[in-house]
Every structure is written in structure tokens, then in C-alpha cells.
């Protein structure tokens, strides 16, 4: 079958082979220039300076790719390097830009054993000129590096500016809260929770003063009662002069002695409670001294009297100064009592005011808690923004000095010595394989559809009769020569085609 259908096999084989040779030979050559860019991390440890550009590198790289491969920038490169001159004569600029965009490839390089971390990326460009491909790759590399620096710098400055604006708003809010807190404390001074202890101490002090005032008032009342009693006795002595000799108990000396004893008793009680410098103690001592002086004057007047009769007749006269003294002291005592009562009223008023303030303390505490909470929140927000702003300023200075994360060229764009396209060996191999498959397919198809009998087996399969005799093919001498020439020509053609195919393949591969 192979010998019978040999040209159906060799025909498609050589045809597809020569077509593949032609395709491989006339396919426009494309040179690919490639550059490797390393993503260099921040030079200052993040422990000291926290970066304020936290965008994922892969997302940022995609964004930069869209900007760099934009129509505007690619058109500038096309005009600058006069790319695709033939295409620009037949198609519009958008199609040329799309074609150039397809010739540019960005390949990400993942870290070994850490597929989620991007460590580098490759930029390559394919063109029919090796020198132009290198130049365009170099331009694209520079664009990526410049765009990264510019994008990080702008984002860092924008972050710092945003934090400065937020910090200014937080400063104004904090000032408002401080003013509100100050106005509240001034408005409700004396009712604030932190003044509760001092108000309690003041209330205790006022209570002690009121108790002392009450005790002093009681003593002054007793003194007033004694003085009123003496006043009545002196007046009685003046109205009935003869009673002075008959009732010695109502004499001025006796009254003075009784008053002195009572005052000394009060003095003993006060000295048991207070020191000798207490005002009430000094006041009682002055009263005792005054009554002792009055008693001494009464005794001297009594000793200087010439006779009992004279004494009886002059008793009202001697009692008149004593009565005046008693009345004077009585007025002073009443004035003192009024003073004590006025002071007691003031003390009670102050105590009532303190008690009312103490009663308002829980309400003020709740109101102050709300005001203080707003102030504390504003203060914490301000301090937090201030810290972030300072850190952002450090990160911005780091970016301006190009000490942050940046792109560094490891492998600069190379000058390709061999074209990257087409892959002539692959094209030739595909052509021969396709021709062989096509030839085998045609052979199989012809054998399936052929009903001609070629041998004894075919005859026996077609006719159910035994073969009685076999007559071979008898050719003349001219037929044998012609068959021989045909075989030689056929072999020569096959060898020529095979040699031509091998030669063209070697030439095309070496040229490529």
C-alpha cells in the first residue's frame, strides 16, 4: 500500500515542508530586548520609620503599567523612534498603539517559596530591529522607575497633607472642647465633683463654728440673765434705801461675788475645752477683772462711810455707779448676743449653700463626665493624629531622599543577537509533521474508497470461486525500459526533493 500510494504520501509531505520553509524564511524577524528590575525594600528599618505608602506592590505595578502603556505615552514613543512606519501608512494610530501594546510584556517574578511576595519583574519589547528594541526597553524601564518614584512621592506627600488637615481639624475640635470644659468649670465652680471633699471640710468647719457660736450665745444669754438680775436688784436698792442693811445678800458686793463665782466656773469649763488664747476665754477674763474692780470699788466706798446711817442714806447714791456699770455691761452683752445670732444666721446660710451645692454634685458629676469624655476623646484623637503626622513626615522625607522602597535595575536591557521570532525549527517541524499526517490520511482514505482488485487475496474476497491458474504480467522490452526509467526518475526526484528540503531547512535555521 505504501509503495502503491507513495506519491500521495510524499506529495503532501514535501508540499507542507516547502510551505513551512517559506513561512519560516519570510516570517518577519522580531528581536526581544529584556530588562530585569528588582524591587528594593526600604533602606531604613520599618521599626524606626513606618512607610506611609502601603499600597500592594502588585496593584501599584498594575496601575503604573496602565499609565505607562497609555495611548498618549505610546504615541510619543512611536513618534520619537519612528516605530511601525509601514503600519502607520495603512492603519490608524489606535491600531498601531494596540499593536505596540501587544509587543510589550510585563512578567512578575515571585519570591521562591513565597508565591505571594513580589521581588522583581521583567520588561521586554519585541521589534524587527534589535537596536530599537533595546532603546524602547530602556525607555520603558526608565518610565517605570520614574513613575514609581513619582507615584510613591505623591502618595506620601498626599498622606502627609491629609494628616495635616485632619490634625488641624482635631486641634480646632480640641480647642472647642477645652473652652467648653473651662466654661463649664467656671460656670459651676463650687459644685464640681473634685471640690466635694473641700466642701465637706468647709461644711465641717462651719458646723464647728456654729457649735462654738451656739455655746458662746448660751454663755452670753446666761450673762444677760445675771446682769438683768443685778439690774433689778440695784434698782430695788435705789427705791428702798433701808433694805440695804437688812438684806446683805442683795448688796453690790454680794452680787459681784456671785457673778465672779459664776464667771470663774464658766472660765474653768472653757479652759478645759480651749487654750488660754481663745477669744471666749479672754472675754471671760476681762469680765471677771471688771467685776473684781467693781467689787473692790464697792468695798472701798463702804469702808470710807462714817456711820451706818450715812451708809444707809448714801447706799442709793453708791449703788448708782454700779447700776450704770451693770446696765452698760448688759447692753454690751445684748449687742454681743445680737452679733452671735447674726453670725449664726450667716453660718447657717453658708451651710445651706454648701449643702445645696453638695446635693447638685451628682448631677454636675454626670454632666462633667460627658464634657470630660468629649475632651478626652478629642485629646486622644489629636495626639494620635499628631503621632501619625510626625511618622508620615519622616516617611515623606525618606521618600524624597529616595531611601524608601524603589526599583533598581539588575539586568539592563540587552541587545539581542538572535531574533526571538519566528521559531523556524518549530515551524519546519510542524510543517513536516502536518505533511506526514496529511499524506497518511490521504493514503488511508484512498485505500478505504478504492474497490480495485490488486492481488489474489482481493480476488478471493470478491469472488467465491477458486483460482485455477495465475498468469503473470508479461512486459515488452520497451515497457521494461520505460518502467526502469520511471523508477530512476522517481527515485532521483525523491532524493532531490529530500536534499532540497534538508538544505533549505539547514539554511533557514542557520540564517535565523
C-alpha positions as CSV (number, residue, x, y, z in Angstrom):
1,X,0.0,0.0,0.0
2,X,2.8,2.4,0.8
3,X,4.6,1.7,-2.5
4,X,1.4,2.0,-4.4
5,X,0.3,5.3,-2.8
6,X,3.9,6.7,-2.3
7,X,3.2,9.9,-4.1
8,X,0.1,10.5,-2.1
9,X,2.3,10.3,0.9
10,X,5.3,12.3,-0.4
11,X,3.3,14.9,-2.2
12,X,1.6,16.4,1.0
13,X,4.8,15.8,2.9
14,X,7.1,17.8,0.6
15,X,4.4,20.4,-0.1
16,X,3.8,21.2,3.6
17,X,7.6,21.0,4.2
18,X,8.3,23.6,1.5
19,X,5.4,25.8,2.6
20,X,6.9,25.6,6.2
21,X,10.3,26.6,4.8
22,X,8.7,29.5,3.0
23,X,6.8,30.6,6.1
24,X,9.9,30.3,8.3
25,X,12.0,32.1,5.8
26,X,9.7,35.0,5.0
27,X,8.3,35.5,8.6
28,X,9.3,38.9,9.8
29,X,12.0,38.7,12.4
30,X,11.3,40.0,15.8
31,X,14.1,40.9,18.3
32,X,13.2,40.9,22.0
33,X,15.1,43.0,24.5
34,X,14.6,42.3,28.2
35,X,15.4,44.1,31.4
36,X,15.1,42.7,35.0
37,X,14.1,45.2,37.7
38,X,14.5,44.4,41.4
39,X,12.0,45.7,43.9
40,X,14.4,47.0,46.6
41,X,12.9,47.4,50.1
42,X,13.2,50.4,52.3
43,X,16.7,51.0,53.5
44,X,15.8,52.3,56.9
45,X,14.2,49.6,59.1
46,X,10.4,49.9,59.5
47,X,11.0,49.7,63.2
48,X,12.3,53.3,63.1
49,X,10.3,54.7,60.2
50,X,7.0,53.3,59.2
51,X,6.2,53.8,55.5
52,X,3.1,55.8,54.6
53,X,2.7,54.1,51.2
54,X,1.1,50.8,52.0
55,X,-0.4,50.0,48.6
56,X,0.2,46.4,47.5
57,X,3.2,46.4,45.1
58,X,1.4,44.2,42.5
59,X,-1.6,46.6,42.5
60,X,0.7,49.6,42.2
61,X,2.6,47.9,39.4
62,X,-0.6,47.2,37.5
63,X,-1.6,50.9,37.9
64,X,1.8,52.0,36.7
65,X,1.5,49.6,33.7
66,X,-1.8,51.2,32.7
67,X,-0.4,54.7,32.9
68,X,2.9,53.9,31.1
69,X,1.1,51.9,28.3
70,X,-1.5,54.6,27.8
71,X,-2.1,55.8,24.3
72,X,-0.6,59.2,24.9
73,X,2.8,57.9,26.1
74,X,3.0,55.1,23.5
75,X,2.2,57.6,20.7
76,X,5.2,59.8,22.0
77,X,7.5,56.7,21.8
78,X,6.2,55.9,18.3
79,X,6.8,59.4,17.1
80,X,10.2,59.7,18.9
81,X,11.7,56.4,17.5
82,X,9.6,56.3,14.2
83,X,8.2,52.9,15.0
84,X,6.0,50.8,12.7
85,X,6.4,53.0,9.6
86,X,4.6,50.6,7.3
87,X,1.7,50.0,9.6
88,X,1.2,53.7,10.1
89,X,0.7,54.2,6.4
90,X,-2.2,51.8,6.2
91,X,-3.9,51.8,9.7
92,X,-4.8,54.5,12.2
93,X,-2.9,55.4,15.3
94,X,-5.1,53.4,17.7
95,X,-4.4,50.2,15.9
96,X,-0.7,50.9,15.8
97,X,-0.8,51.7,19.6
98,X,-2.7,48.4,20.2
99,X,0.0,46.5,18.2
100,X,2.8,48.1,20.2
101,X,1.0,47.3,23.4
102,X,0.9,43.6,22.4
103,X,4.6,43.7,21.8
104,X,5.3,44.9,25.4
105,X,5.2,42.3,28.1
106,X,5.5,42.7,31.9
107,X,6.3,39.5,33.8
108,X,6.2,39.3,37.5
109,X,8.9,37.4,39.4
110,X,7.7,35.8,42.6
111,X,10.0,35.0,45.6
112,X,11.0,31.4,45.9
113,X,8.8,29.5,48.4
114,X,6.8,32.7,48.9
115,X,4.4,33.0,46.0
116,X,2.5,35.9,47.5
117,X,5.6,38.2,47.6
118,X,6.8,40.1,44.6
119,X,10.6,40.5,44.4
120,X,11.2,41.6,40.8
121,X,9.6,41.9,37.4
122,X,10.8,41.8,33.8
123,X,10.1,44.2,31.0
124,X,10.6,43.1,27.4
125,X,9.8,44.6,24.0
126,X,9.8,42.9,20.6
127,X,10.6,44.7,17.4
128,X,12.1,44.0,14.0
129,X,15.2,45.9,14.9
130,X,17.5,44.7,17.7
131,X,18.8,48.3,18.5
132,X,15.4,49.8,18.5
133,X,14.1,47.0,20.8
134,X,16.9,47.8,23.2
135,X,16.2,51.5,23.1
136,X,12.4,51.1,23.7
137,X,13.0,48.6,26.6
138,X,15.4,51.1,28.1
139,X,12.8,53.9,27.8
140,X,10.1,51.7,29.4
141,X,12.5,50.8,32.2
142,X,13.2,54.4,32.9
143,X,9.5,55.2,32.8
144,X,8.7,52.5,35.4
145,X,11.5,53.7,37.7
146,X,10.5,57.4,37.4
147,X,6.8,56.6,37.7
148,X,7.4,54.6,40.8
149,X,9.4,57.4,42.5
150,X,6.8,60.0,41.4
151,X,3.8,57.8,42.5
152,X,5.3,57.0,45.9
153,X,6.4,60.6,46.4
154,X,3.0,62.0,45.5
155,X,1.2,59.4,47.6
156,X,3.5,60.1,50.6
157,X,3.0,63.8,50.3
158,X,-0.8,63.4,49.9
159,X,-0.8,61.2,53.0
160,X,1.1,63.8,55.0
161,X,-1.1,66.7,53.7
162,X,-4.3,64.7,54.6
163,X,-2.9,64.1,58.1
164,X,-2.1,67.8,58.5
165,X,-5.6,68.8,57.5
166,X,-7.1,66.2,59.9
167,X,-4.7,67.4,62.6
168,X,-5.8,71.0,62.1
169,X,-9.5,70.0,62.5
170,X,-8.6,67.9,65.5
171,X,-6.8,70.9,67.0
172,X,-9.8,73.1,66.5
173,X,-12.1,70.5,68.0
174,X,-9.8,70.1,71.0
175,X,-9.7,73.9,71.5
176,X,-13.5,73.9,71.4
177,X,-13.7,71.1,73.9
178,X,-11.1,72.8,76.2
179,X,-13.1,76.0,76.0
180,X,-16.3,74.1,76.8
181,X,-14.7,72.4,79.8
182,X,-13.3,75.7,81.0
183,X,-16.6,77.5,80.7
184,X,-18.4,74.6,82.5
185,X,-15.9,74.7,85.4
186,X,-16.2,78.5,85.7
187,X,-20.0,78.3,85.5
188,X,-20.4,75.6,88.1
189,X,-17.4,76.4,90.3
190,X,-18.1,75.2,93.9
191,X,-20.4,72.4,92.6
192,X,-17.8,70.2,90.8
193,X,-17.0,66.7,92.0
194,X,-13.4,67.4,92.7
195,X,-14.5,70.1,95.1
196,X,-16.7,67.8,97.1
197,X,-14.1,66.9,99.7
198,X,-13.1,70.6,100.2
199,X,-16.8,71.5,100.6
200,X,-17.3,68.7,103.1
201,X,-14.3,70.1,105.1
202,X,-15.8,73.6,104.8
203,X,-19.1,72.3,106.0
204,X,-17.5,70.6,109.0
205,X,-15.6,73.8,109.8
206,X,-18.8,75.9,109.5
207,X,-20.6,73.4,111.8
208,X,-17.8,73.7,114.3
209,X,-18.0,77.5,114.1
210,X,-21.8,77.2,114.5
211,X,-21.4,75.0,117.6
212,X,-18.9,77.4,119.1
213,X,-21.2,80.3,118.2
214,X,-24.1,78.5,119.9
215,X,-22.1,77.8,123.0
216,X,-20.9,81.5,123.1
217,X,-24.5,82.6,122.6
218,X,-25.7,80.4,125.5
219,X,-23.0,81.9,127.8
220,X,-23.9,85.4,126.7
221,X,-27.6,84.6,127.4
222,X,-26.6,83.4,130.9
223,X,-24.6,86.6,131.4
224,X,-27.5,88.6,130.2
225,X,-29.8,86.9,132.7
226,X,-27.3,87.6,135.6
227,X,-26.9,91.2,134.5
228,X,-30.7,91.7,134.3
229,X,-31.0,90.2,137.8
230,X,-28.3,92.6,139.1
231,X,-30.0,95.4,137.3
232,X,-33.3,94.6,139.1
233,X,-31.5,94.3,142.5
234,X,-29.8,97.7,142.1
235,X,-33.0,99.3,141.1
236,X,-34.7,97.8,144.1
237,X,-32.0,99.1,146.3
238,X,-32.4,102.6,145.0
239,X,-36.1,102.5,145.5
240,X,-35.9,101.2,149.2
241,X,-32.8,102.5,150.8
242,X,-33.4,100.9,154.2
243,X,-33.3,97.4,152.9
244,X,-29.6,97.5,152.3
245,X,-28.8,96.9,156.0
246,X,-31.4,94.3,156.4
247,X,-30.6,92.2,153.3
248,X,-26.8,91.8,152.8
249,X,-27.4,89.2,150.1
250,X,-28.6,91.9,147.7
251,X,-25.7,94.2,148.4
252,X,-23.4,95.1,145.4
253,X,-20.5,93.2,147.0
254,X,-22.6,90.0,147.3
255,X,-23.9,90.3,143.7
256,X,-20.4,90.9,142.5
257,X,-19.1,87.9,144.4
258,X,-21.9,85.7,142.9
259,X,-21.2,86.9,139.5
260,X,-17.5,86.4,139.8
261,X,-18.0,82.8,141.0
262,X,-20.3,82.1,138.1
263,X,-17.9,83.6,135.6
264,X,-15.0,81.7,137.1
265,X,-17.0,78.5,136.8
266,X,-17.6,79.2,133.2
267,X,-13.9,80.1,132.7
268,X,-12.9,76.7,134.2
269,X,-15.2,74.9,131.7
270,X,-13.8,76.9,128.8
271,X,-10.2,76.3,129.8
272,X,-11.0,72.6,129.8
273,X,-12.0,72.9,126.2
274,X,-9.9,75.6,124.7
275,X,-6.5,77.2,125.2
276,X,-5.8,80.3,127.2
277,X,-5.6,82.3,124.0
278,X,-9.2,81.6,122.9
279,X,-11.3,84.7,122.4
280,X,-14.1,83.5,124.7
281,X,-11.5,82.8,127.5
282,X,-10.0,86.2,127.1
283,X,-13.5,87.8,127.2
284,X,-14.5,85.9,130.4
285,X,-11.2,87.0,132.0
286,X,-11.9,90.6,131.1
287,X,-15.4,90.3,132.6
288,X,-14.1,88.8,135.8
289,X,-11.5,91.5,136.1
290,X,-14.2,94.1,135.6
291,X,-16.4,92.6,138.3
292,X,-13.5,92.4,140.6
293,X,-12.8,96.0,140.1
294,X,-16.5,96.8,140.7
295,X,-16.4,94.7,143.9
296,X,-13.2,96.5,145.1
297,X,-14.7,99.9,144.5
298,X,-17.8,98.9,146.5
299,X,-15.7,97.7,149.4
300,X,-13.7,101.0,149.4
301,X,-16.8,103.0,149.3
302,X,-18.2,101.0,152.2
303,X,-15.1,101.4,154.3
304,X,-15.0,105.1,153.8
305,X,-18.6,105.6,155.1
306,X,-18.5,107.5,158.6
307,X,-21.5,105.8,160.1
308,X,-24.2,103.3,159.4
309,X,-26.8,105.9,159.0
310,X,-24.7,107.7,156.5
311,X,-24.2,104.4,154.8
312,X,-27.9,103.8,154.7
313,X,-28.6,107.2,153.4
314,X,-25.8,107.1,150.8
315,X,-26.4,103.5,149.6
316,X,-28.6,104.6,146.8
317,X,-26.0,107.0,145.8
318,X,-23.3,104.4,145.9
319,X,-25.4,101.9,144.0
320,X,-25.9,104.4,141.2
321,X,-22.5,103.8,139.6
322,X,-22.8,100.1,140.0
323,X,-26.2,100.2,138.3
324,X,-24.7,102.1,135.4
325,X,-21.9,99.6,135.1
326,X,-24.4,96.8,135.1
327,X,-26.6,98.5,132.5
328,X,-23.5,99.2,130.4
329,X,-22.4,95.5,130.6
330,X,-26.0,94.4,129.9
331,X,-26.1,96.5,126.7
332,X,-22.7,95.1,125.6
333,X,-23.9,91.6,126.3
334,X,-27.1,92.1,124.3
335,X,-25.1,93.5,121.5
336,X,-22.8,90.5,121.7
337,X,-25.8,88.2,121.6
338,X,-27.2,90.0,118.5
339,X,-23.7,89.7,116.9
340,X,-23.7,85.9,117.7
341,X,-27.1,85.5,116.3
342,X,-26.2,87.4,113.1
343,X,-23.1,85.4,112.7
344,X,-25.1,82.2,113.3
345,X,-27.5,83.2,110.6
346,X,-24.6,83.8,108.2
347,X,-23.1,80.4,109.1
348,X,-26.4,78.6,108.6
349,X,-26.8,80.4,105.2
350,X,-23.4,79.3,104.1
351,X,-24.1,75.8,105.3
352,X,-27.3,75.7,103.4
353,X,-25.5,77.0,100.3
354,X,-22.8,74.3,100.7
355,X,-25.5,71.6,101.3
356,X,-27.3,72.7,98.1
357,X,-24.1,72.5,96.2
358,X,-23.3,69.1,97.6
359,X,-26.8,67.9,96.6
360,X,-26.0,69.1,93.0
361,X,-22.7,67.3,92.9
362,X,-24.0,64.0,91.4
363,X,-25.7,65.9,88.6
364,X,-22.6,68.0,88.0
365,X,-20.5,64.9,88.0
366,X,-22.7,63.3,85.3
367,X,-22.5,66.5,83.2
368,X,-18.8,66.9,83.8
369,X,-18.2,63.3,82.8
370,X,-19.8,63.9,79.4
371,X,-17.9,67.1,78.9
372,X,-14.6,65.4,80.0
373,X,-15.3,62.4,77.9
374,X,-15.6,64.5,74.8
375,X,-12.5,66.4,75.8
376,X,-10.5,63.2,76.4
377,X,-11.7,61.7,73.0
378,X,-10.7,64.9,71.2
379,X,-7.3,64.9,73.0
380,X,-6.6,61.3,72.2
381,X,-7.6,61.8,68.6
382,X,-5.3,64.9,68.4
383,X,-2.4,63.0,69.9
384,X,-3.0,60.0,67.7
385,X,-3.1,62.2,64.5
386,X,-0.1,64.2,65.7
387,X,1.9,60.9,66.1
388,X,0.8,59.7,62.7
389,X,1.6,63.0,61.1
390,X,5.1,63.0,62.6
391,X,5.7,59.5,61.3
392,X,4.3,60.4,57.9
393,X,6.6,63.4,57.7
394,X,9.6,61.1,58.4
395,X,8.4,58.7,55.7
396,X,7.9,61.6,53.3
397,X,11.5,62.8,53.9
398,X,12.6,59.2,53.4
399,X,10.9,59.1,50.0
400,X,12.3,62.4,49.0
401,X,15.8,61.2,49.7
402,X,15.0,58.0,47.7
403,X,15.6,55.8,50.8
404,X,12.3,54.1,50.6
405,X,11.1,51.2,48.5
406,X,12.3,51.7,44.9
407,X,13.1,49.9,41.7
408,X,16.7,49.0,40.8
409,X,17.9,47.6,37.5
410,X,19.6,44.3,37.9
411,X,19.9,43.3,34.2
412,X,19.8,46.3,31.9
413,X,18.1,46.0,28.5
414,X,20.2,43.7,26.4
415,X,21.0,43.9,22.7
416,X,19.5,40.7,21.2
417,X,21.8,39.0,18.7
418,X,19.2,36.4,17.5
419,X,15.6,37.0,16.7
420,X,13.1,35.7,19.2
421,X,10.6,35.2,16.5
422,X,9.9,33.2,14.4
423,X,10.9,29.8,15.8
424,X,12.0,28.4,12.5
425,X,12.8,24.9,13.8
426,X,9.3,24.7,15.3
427,X,7.7,25.9,12.1
428,X,9.7,23.4,10.0
429,X,8.9,20.6,12.4
430,X,5.2,21.4,12.4
431,X,5.2,21.6,8.6
432,X,6.8,18.2,8.1
433,X,4.6,16.7,10.8
434,X,1.5,18.2,9.2
435,X,2.5,16.9,5.7
436,X,3.2,13.4,7.0
437,X,-0.1,13.3,8.8
438,X,-1.9,14.6,5.7
439,X,-0.2,12.1,3.4
440,X,-1.0,9.2,5.7
441,X,-4.6,10.4,5.9
442,X,-4.9,10.6,2.1
443,X,-3.5,7.1,1.8
444,X,-5.9,5.7,4.3
445,X,-8.8,7.5,2.7
446,X,-7.9,6.2,-0.8
447,X,-7.5,2.7,0.4
448,X,-10.8,2.7,2.1
449,X,-12.6,4.1,-1.0
450,X,-10.7,2.1,-3.7
451,X,-12.6,-1.0,-5.0
452,X,-9.9,-2.2,-7.4
453,X,-8.5,-5.8,-7.1
454,X,-4.7,-5.7,-6.8
455,X,-3.8,-9.3,-5.7
456,X,-5.1,-12.8,-5.2
457,X,-6.4,-12.1,-1.8
458,X,-8.6,-9.3,-3.1
459,X,-9.9,-11.6,-5.8
460,X,-10.7,-14.4,-3.3
461,X,-12.5,-11.9,-1.1
462,X,-14.6,-10.6,-4.1
463,X,-15.3,-13.9,-5.9
464,X,-16.3,-17.1,-4.2
465,X,-14.5,-19.3,-6.7
466,X,-11.1,-21.0,-6.5
467,X,-8.2,-19.7,-8.6
468,X,-7.3,-22.3,-11.2
469,X,-4.3,-20.6,-12.8
470,X,-2.2,-17.5,-12.2
471,X,-0.9,-15.6,-15.3
472,X,1.9,-13.1,-14.5
473,X,2.3,-9.7,-16.2
474,X,4.3,-10.0,-19.4
475,X,6.0,-6.7,-20.5
476,X,7.9,-6.0,-23.6
477,X,11.4,-4.7,-23.7
478,X,10.3,-1.1,-24.3
479,X,7.9,-1.4,-21.4
480,X,10.6,-2.7,-19.1
481,X,12.9,0.2,-20.1
482,X,10.2,2.8,-19.6
483,X,9.4,1.3,-16.2
484,X,13.0,1.4,-15.3
485,X,13.4,5.0,-16.4
486,X,10.3,5.9,-14.4
487,X,11.7,4.3,-11.3
488,X,15.0,6.0,-11.7
489,X,13.4,9.4,-12.3
490,X,11.1,8.8,-9.4
491,X,14.0,8.0,-7.1
492,X,16.0,10.9,-8.4
493,X,13.1,13.3,-7.8
494,X,12.6,11.9,-4.3
495,X,16.3,12.3,-3.5
496,X,16.4,15.8,-5.0
497,X,13.3,16.9,-3.0
498,X,14.7,15.4,0.2
499,X,18.1,17.0,-0.3
500,X,16.4,20.3,-1.1
501,X,14.3,20.1,2.0
502,X,17.2,19.3,4.2
503,X,19.3,22.1,2.6
504,X,16.5,24.7,2.9
505,X,15.9,23.6,6.5
506,X,19.6,24.0,7.4
507,X,19.8,27.3,5.6
508,X,16.7,28.7,7.2
509,X,17.7,27.6,10.7
510,X,21.3,29.0,10.3
511,X,20.0,32.2,8.9
512,X,17.6,32.5,11.8
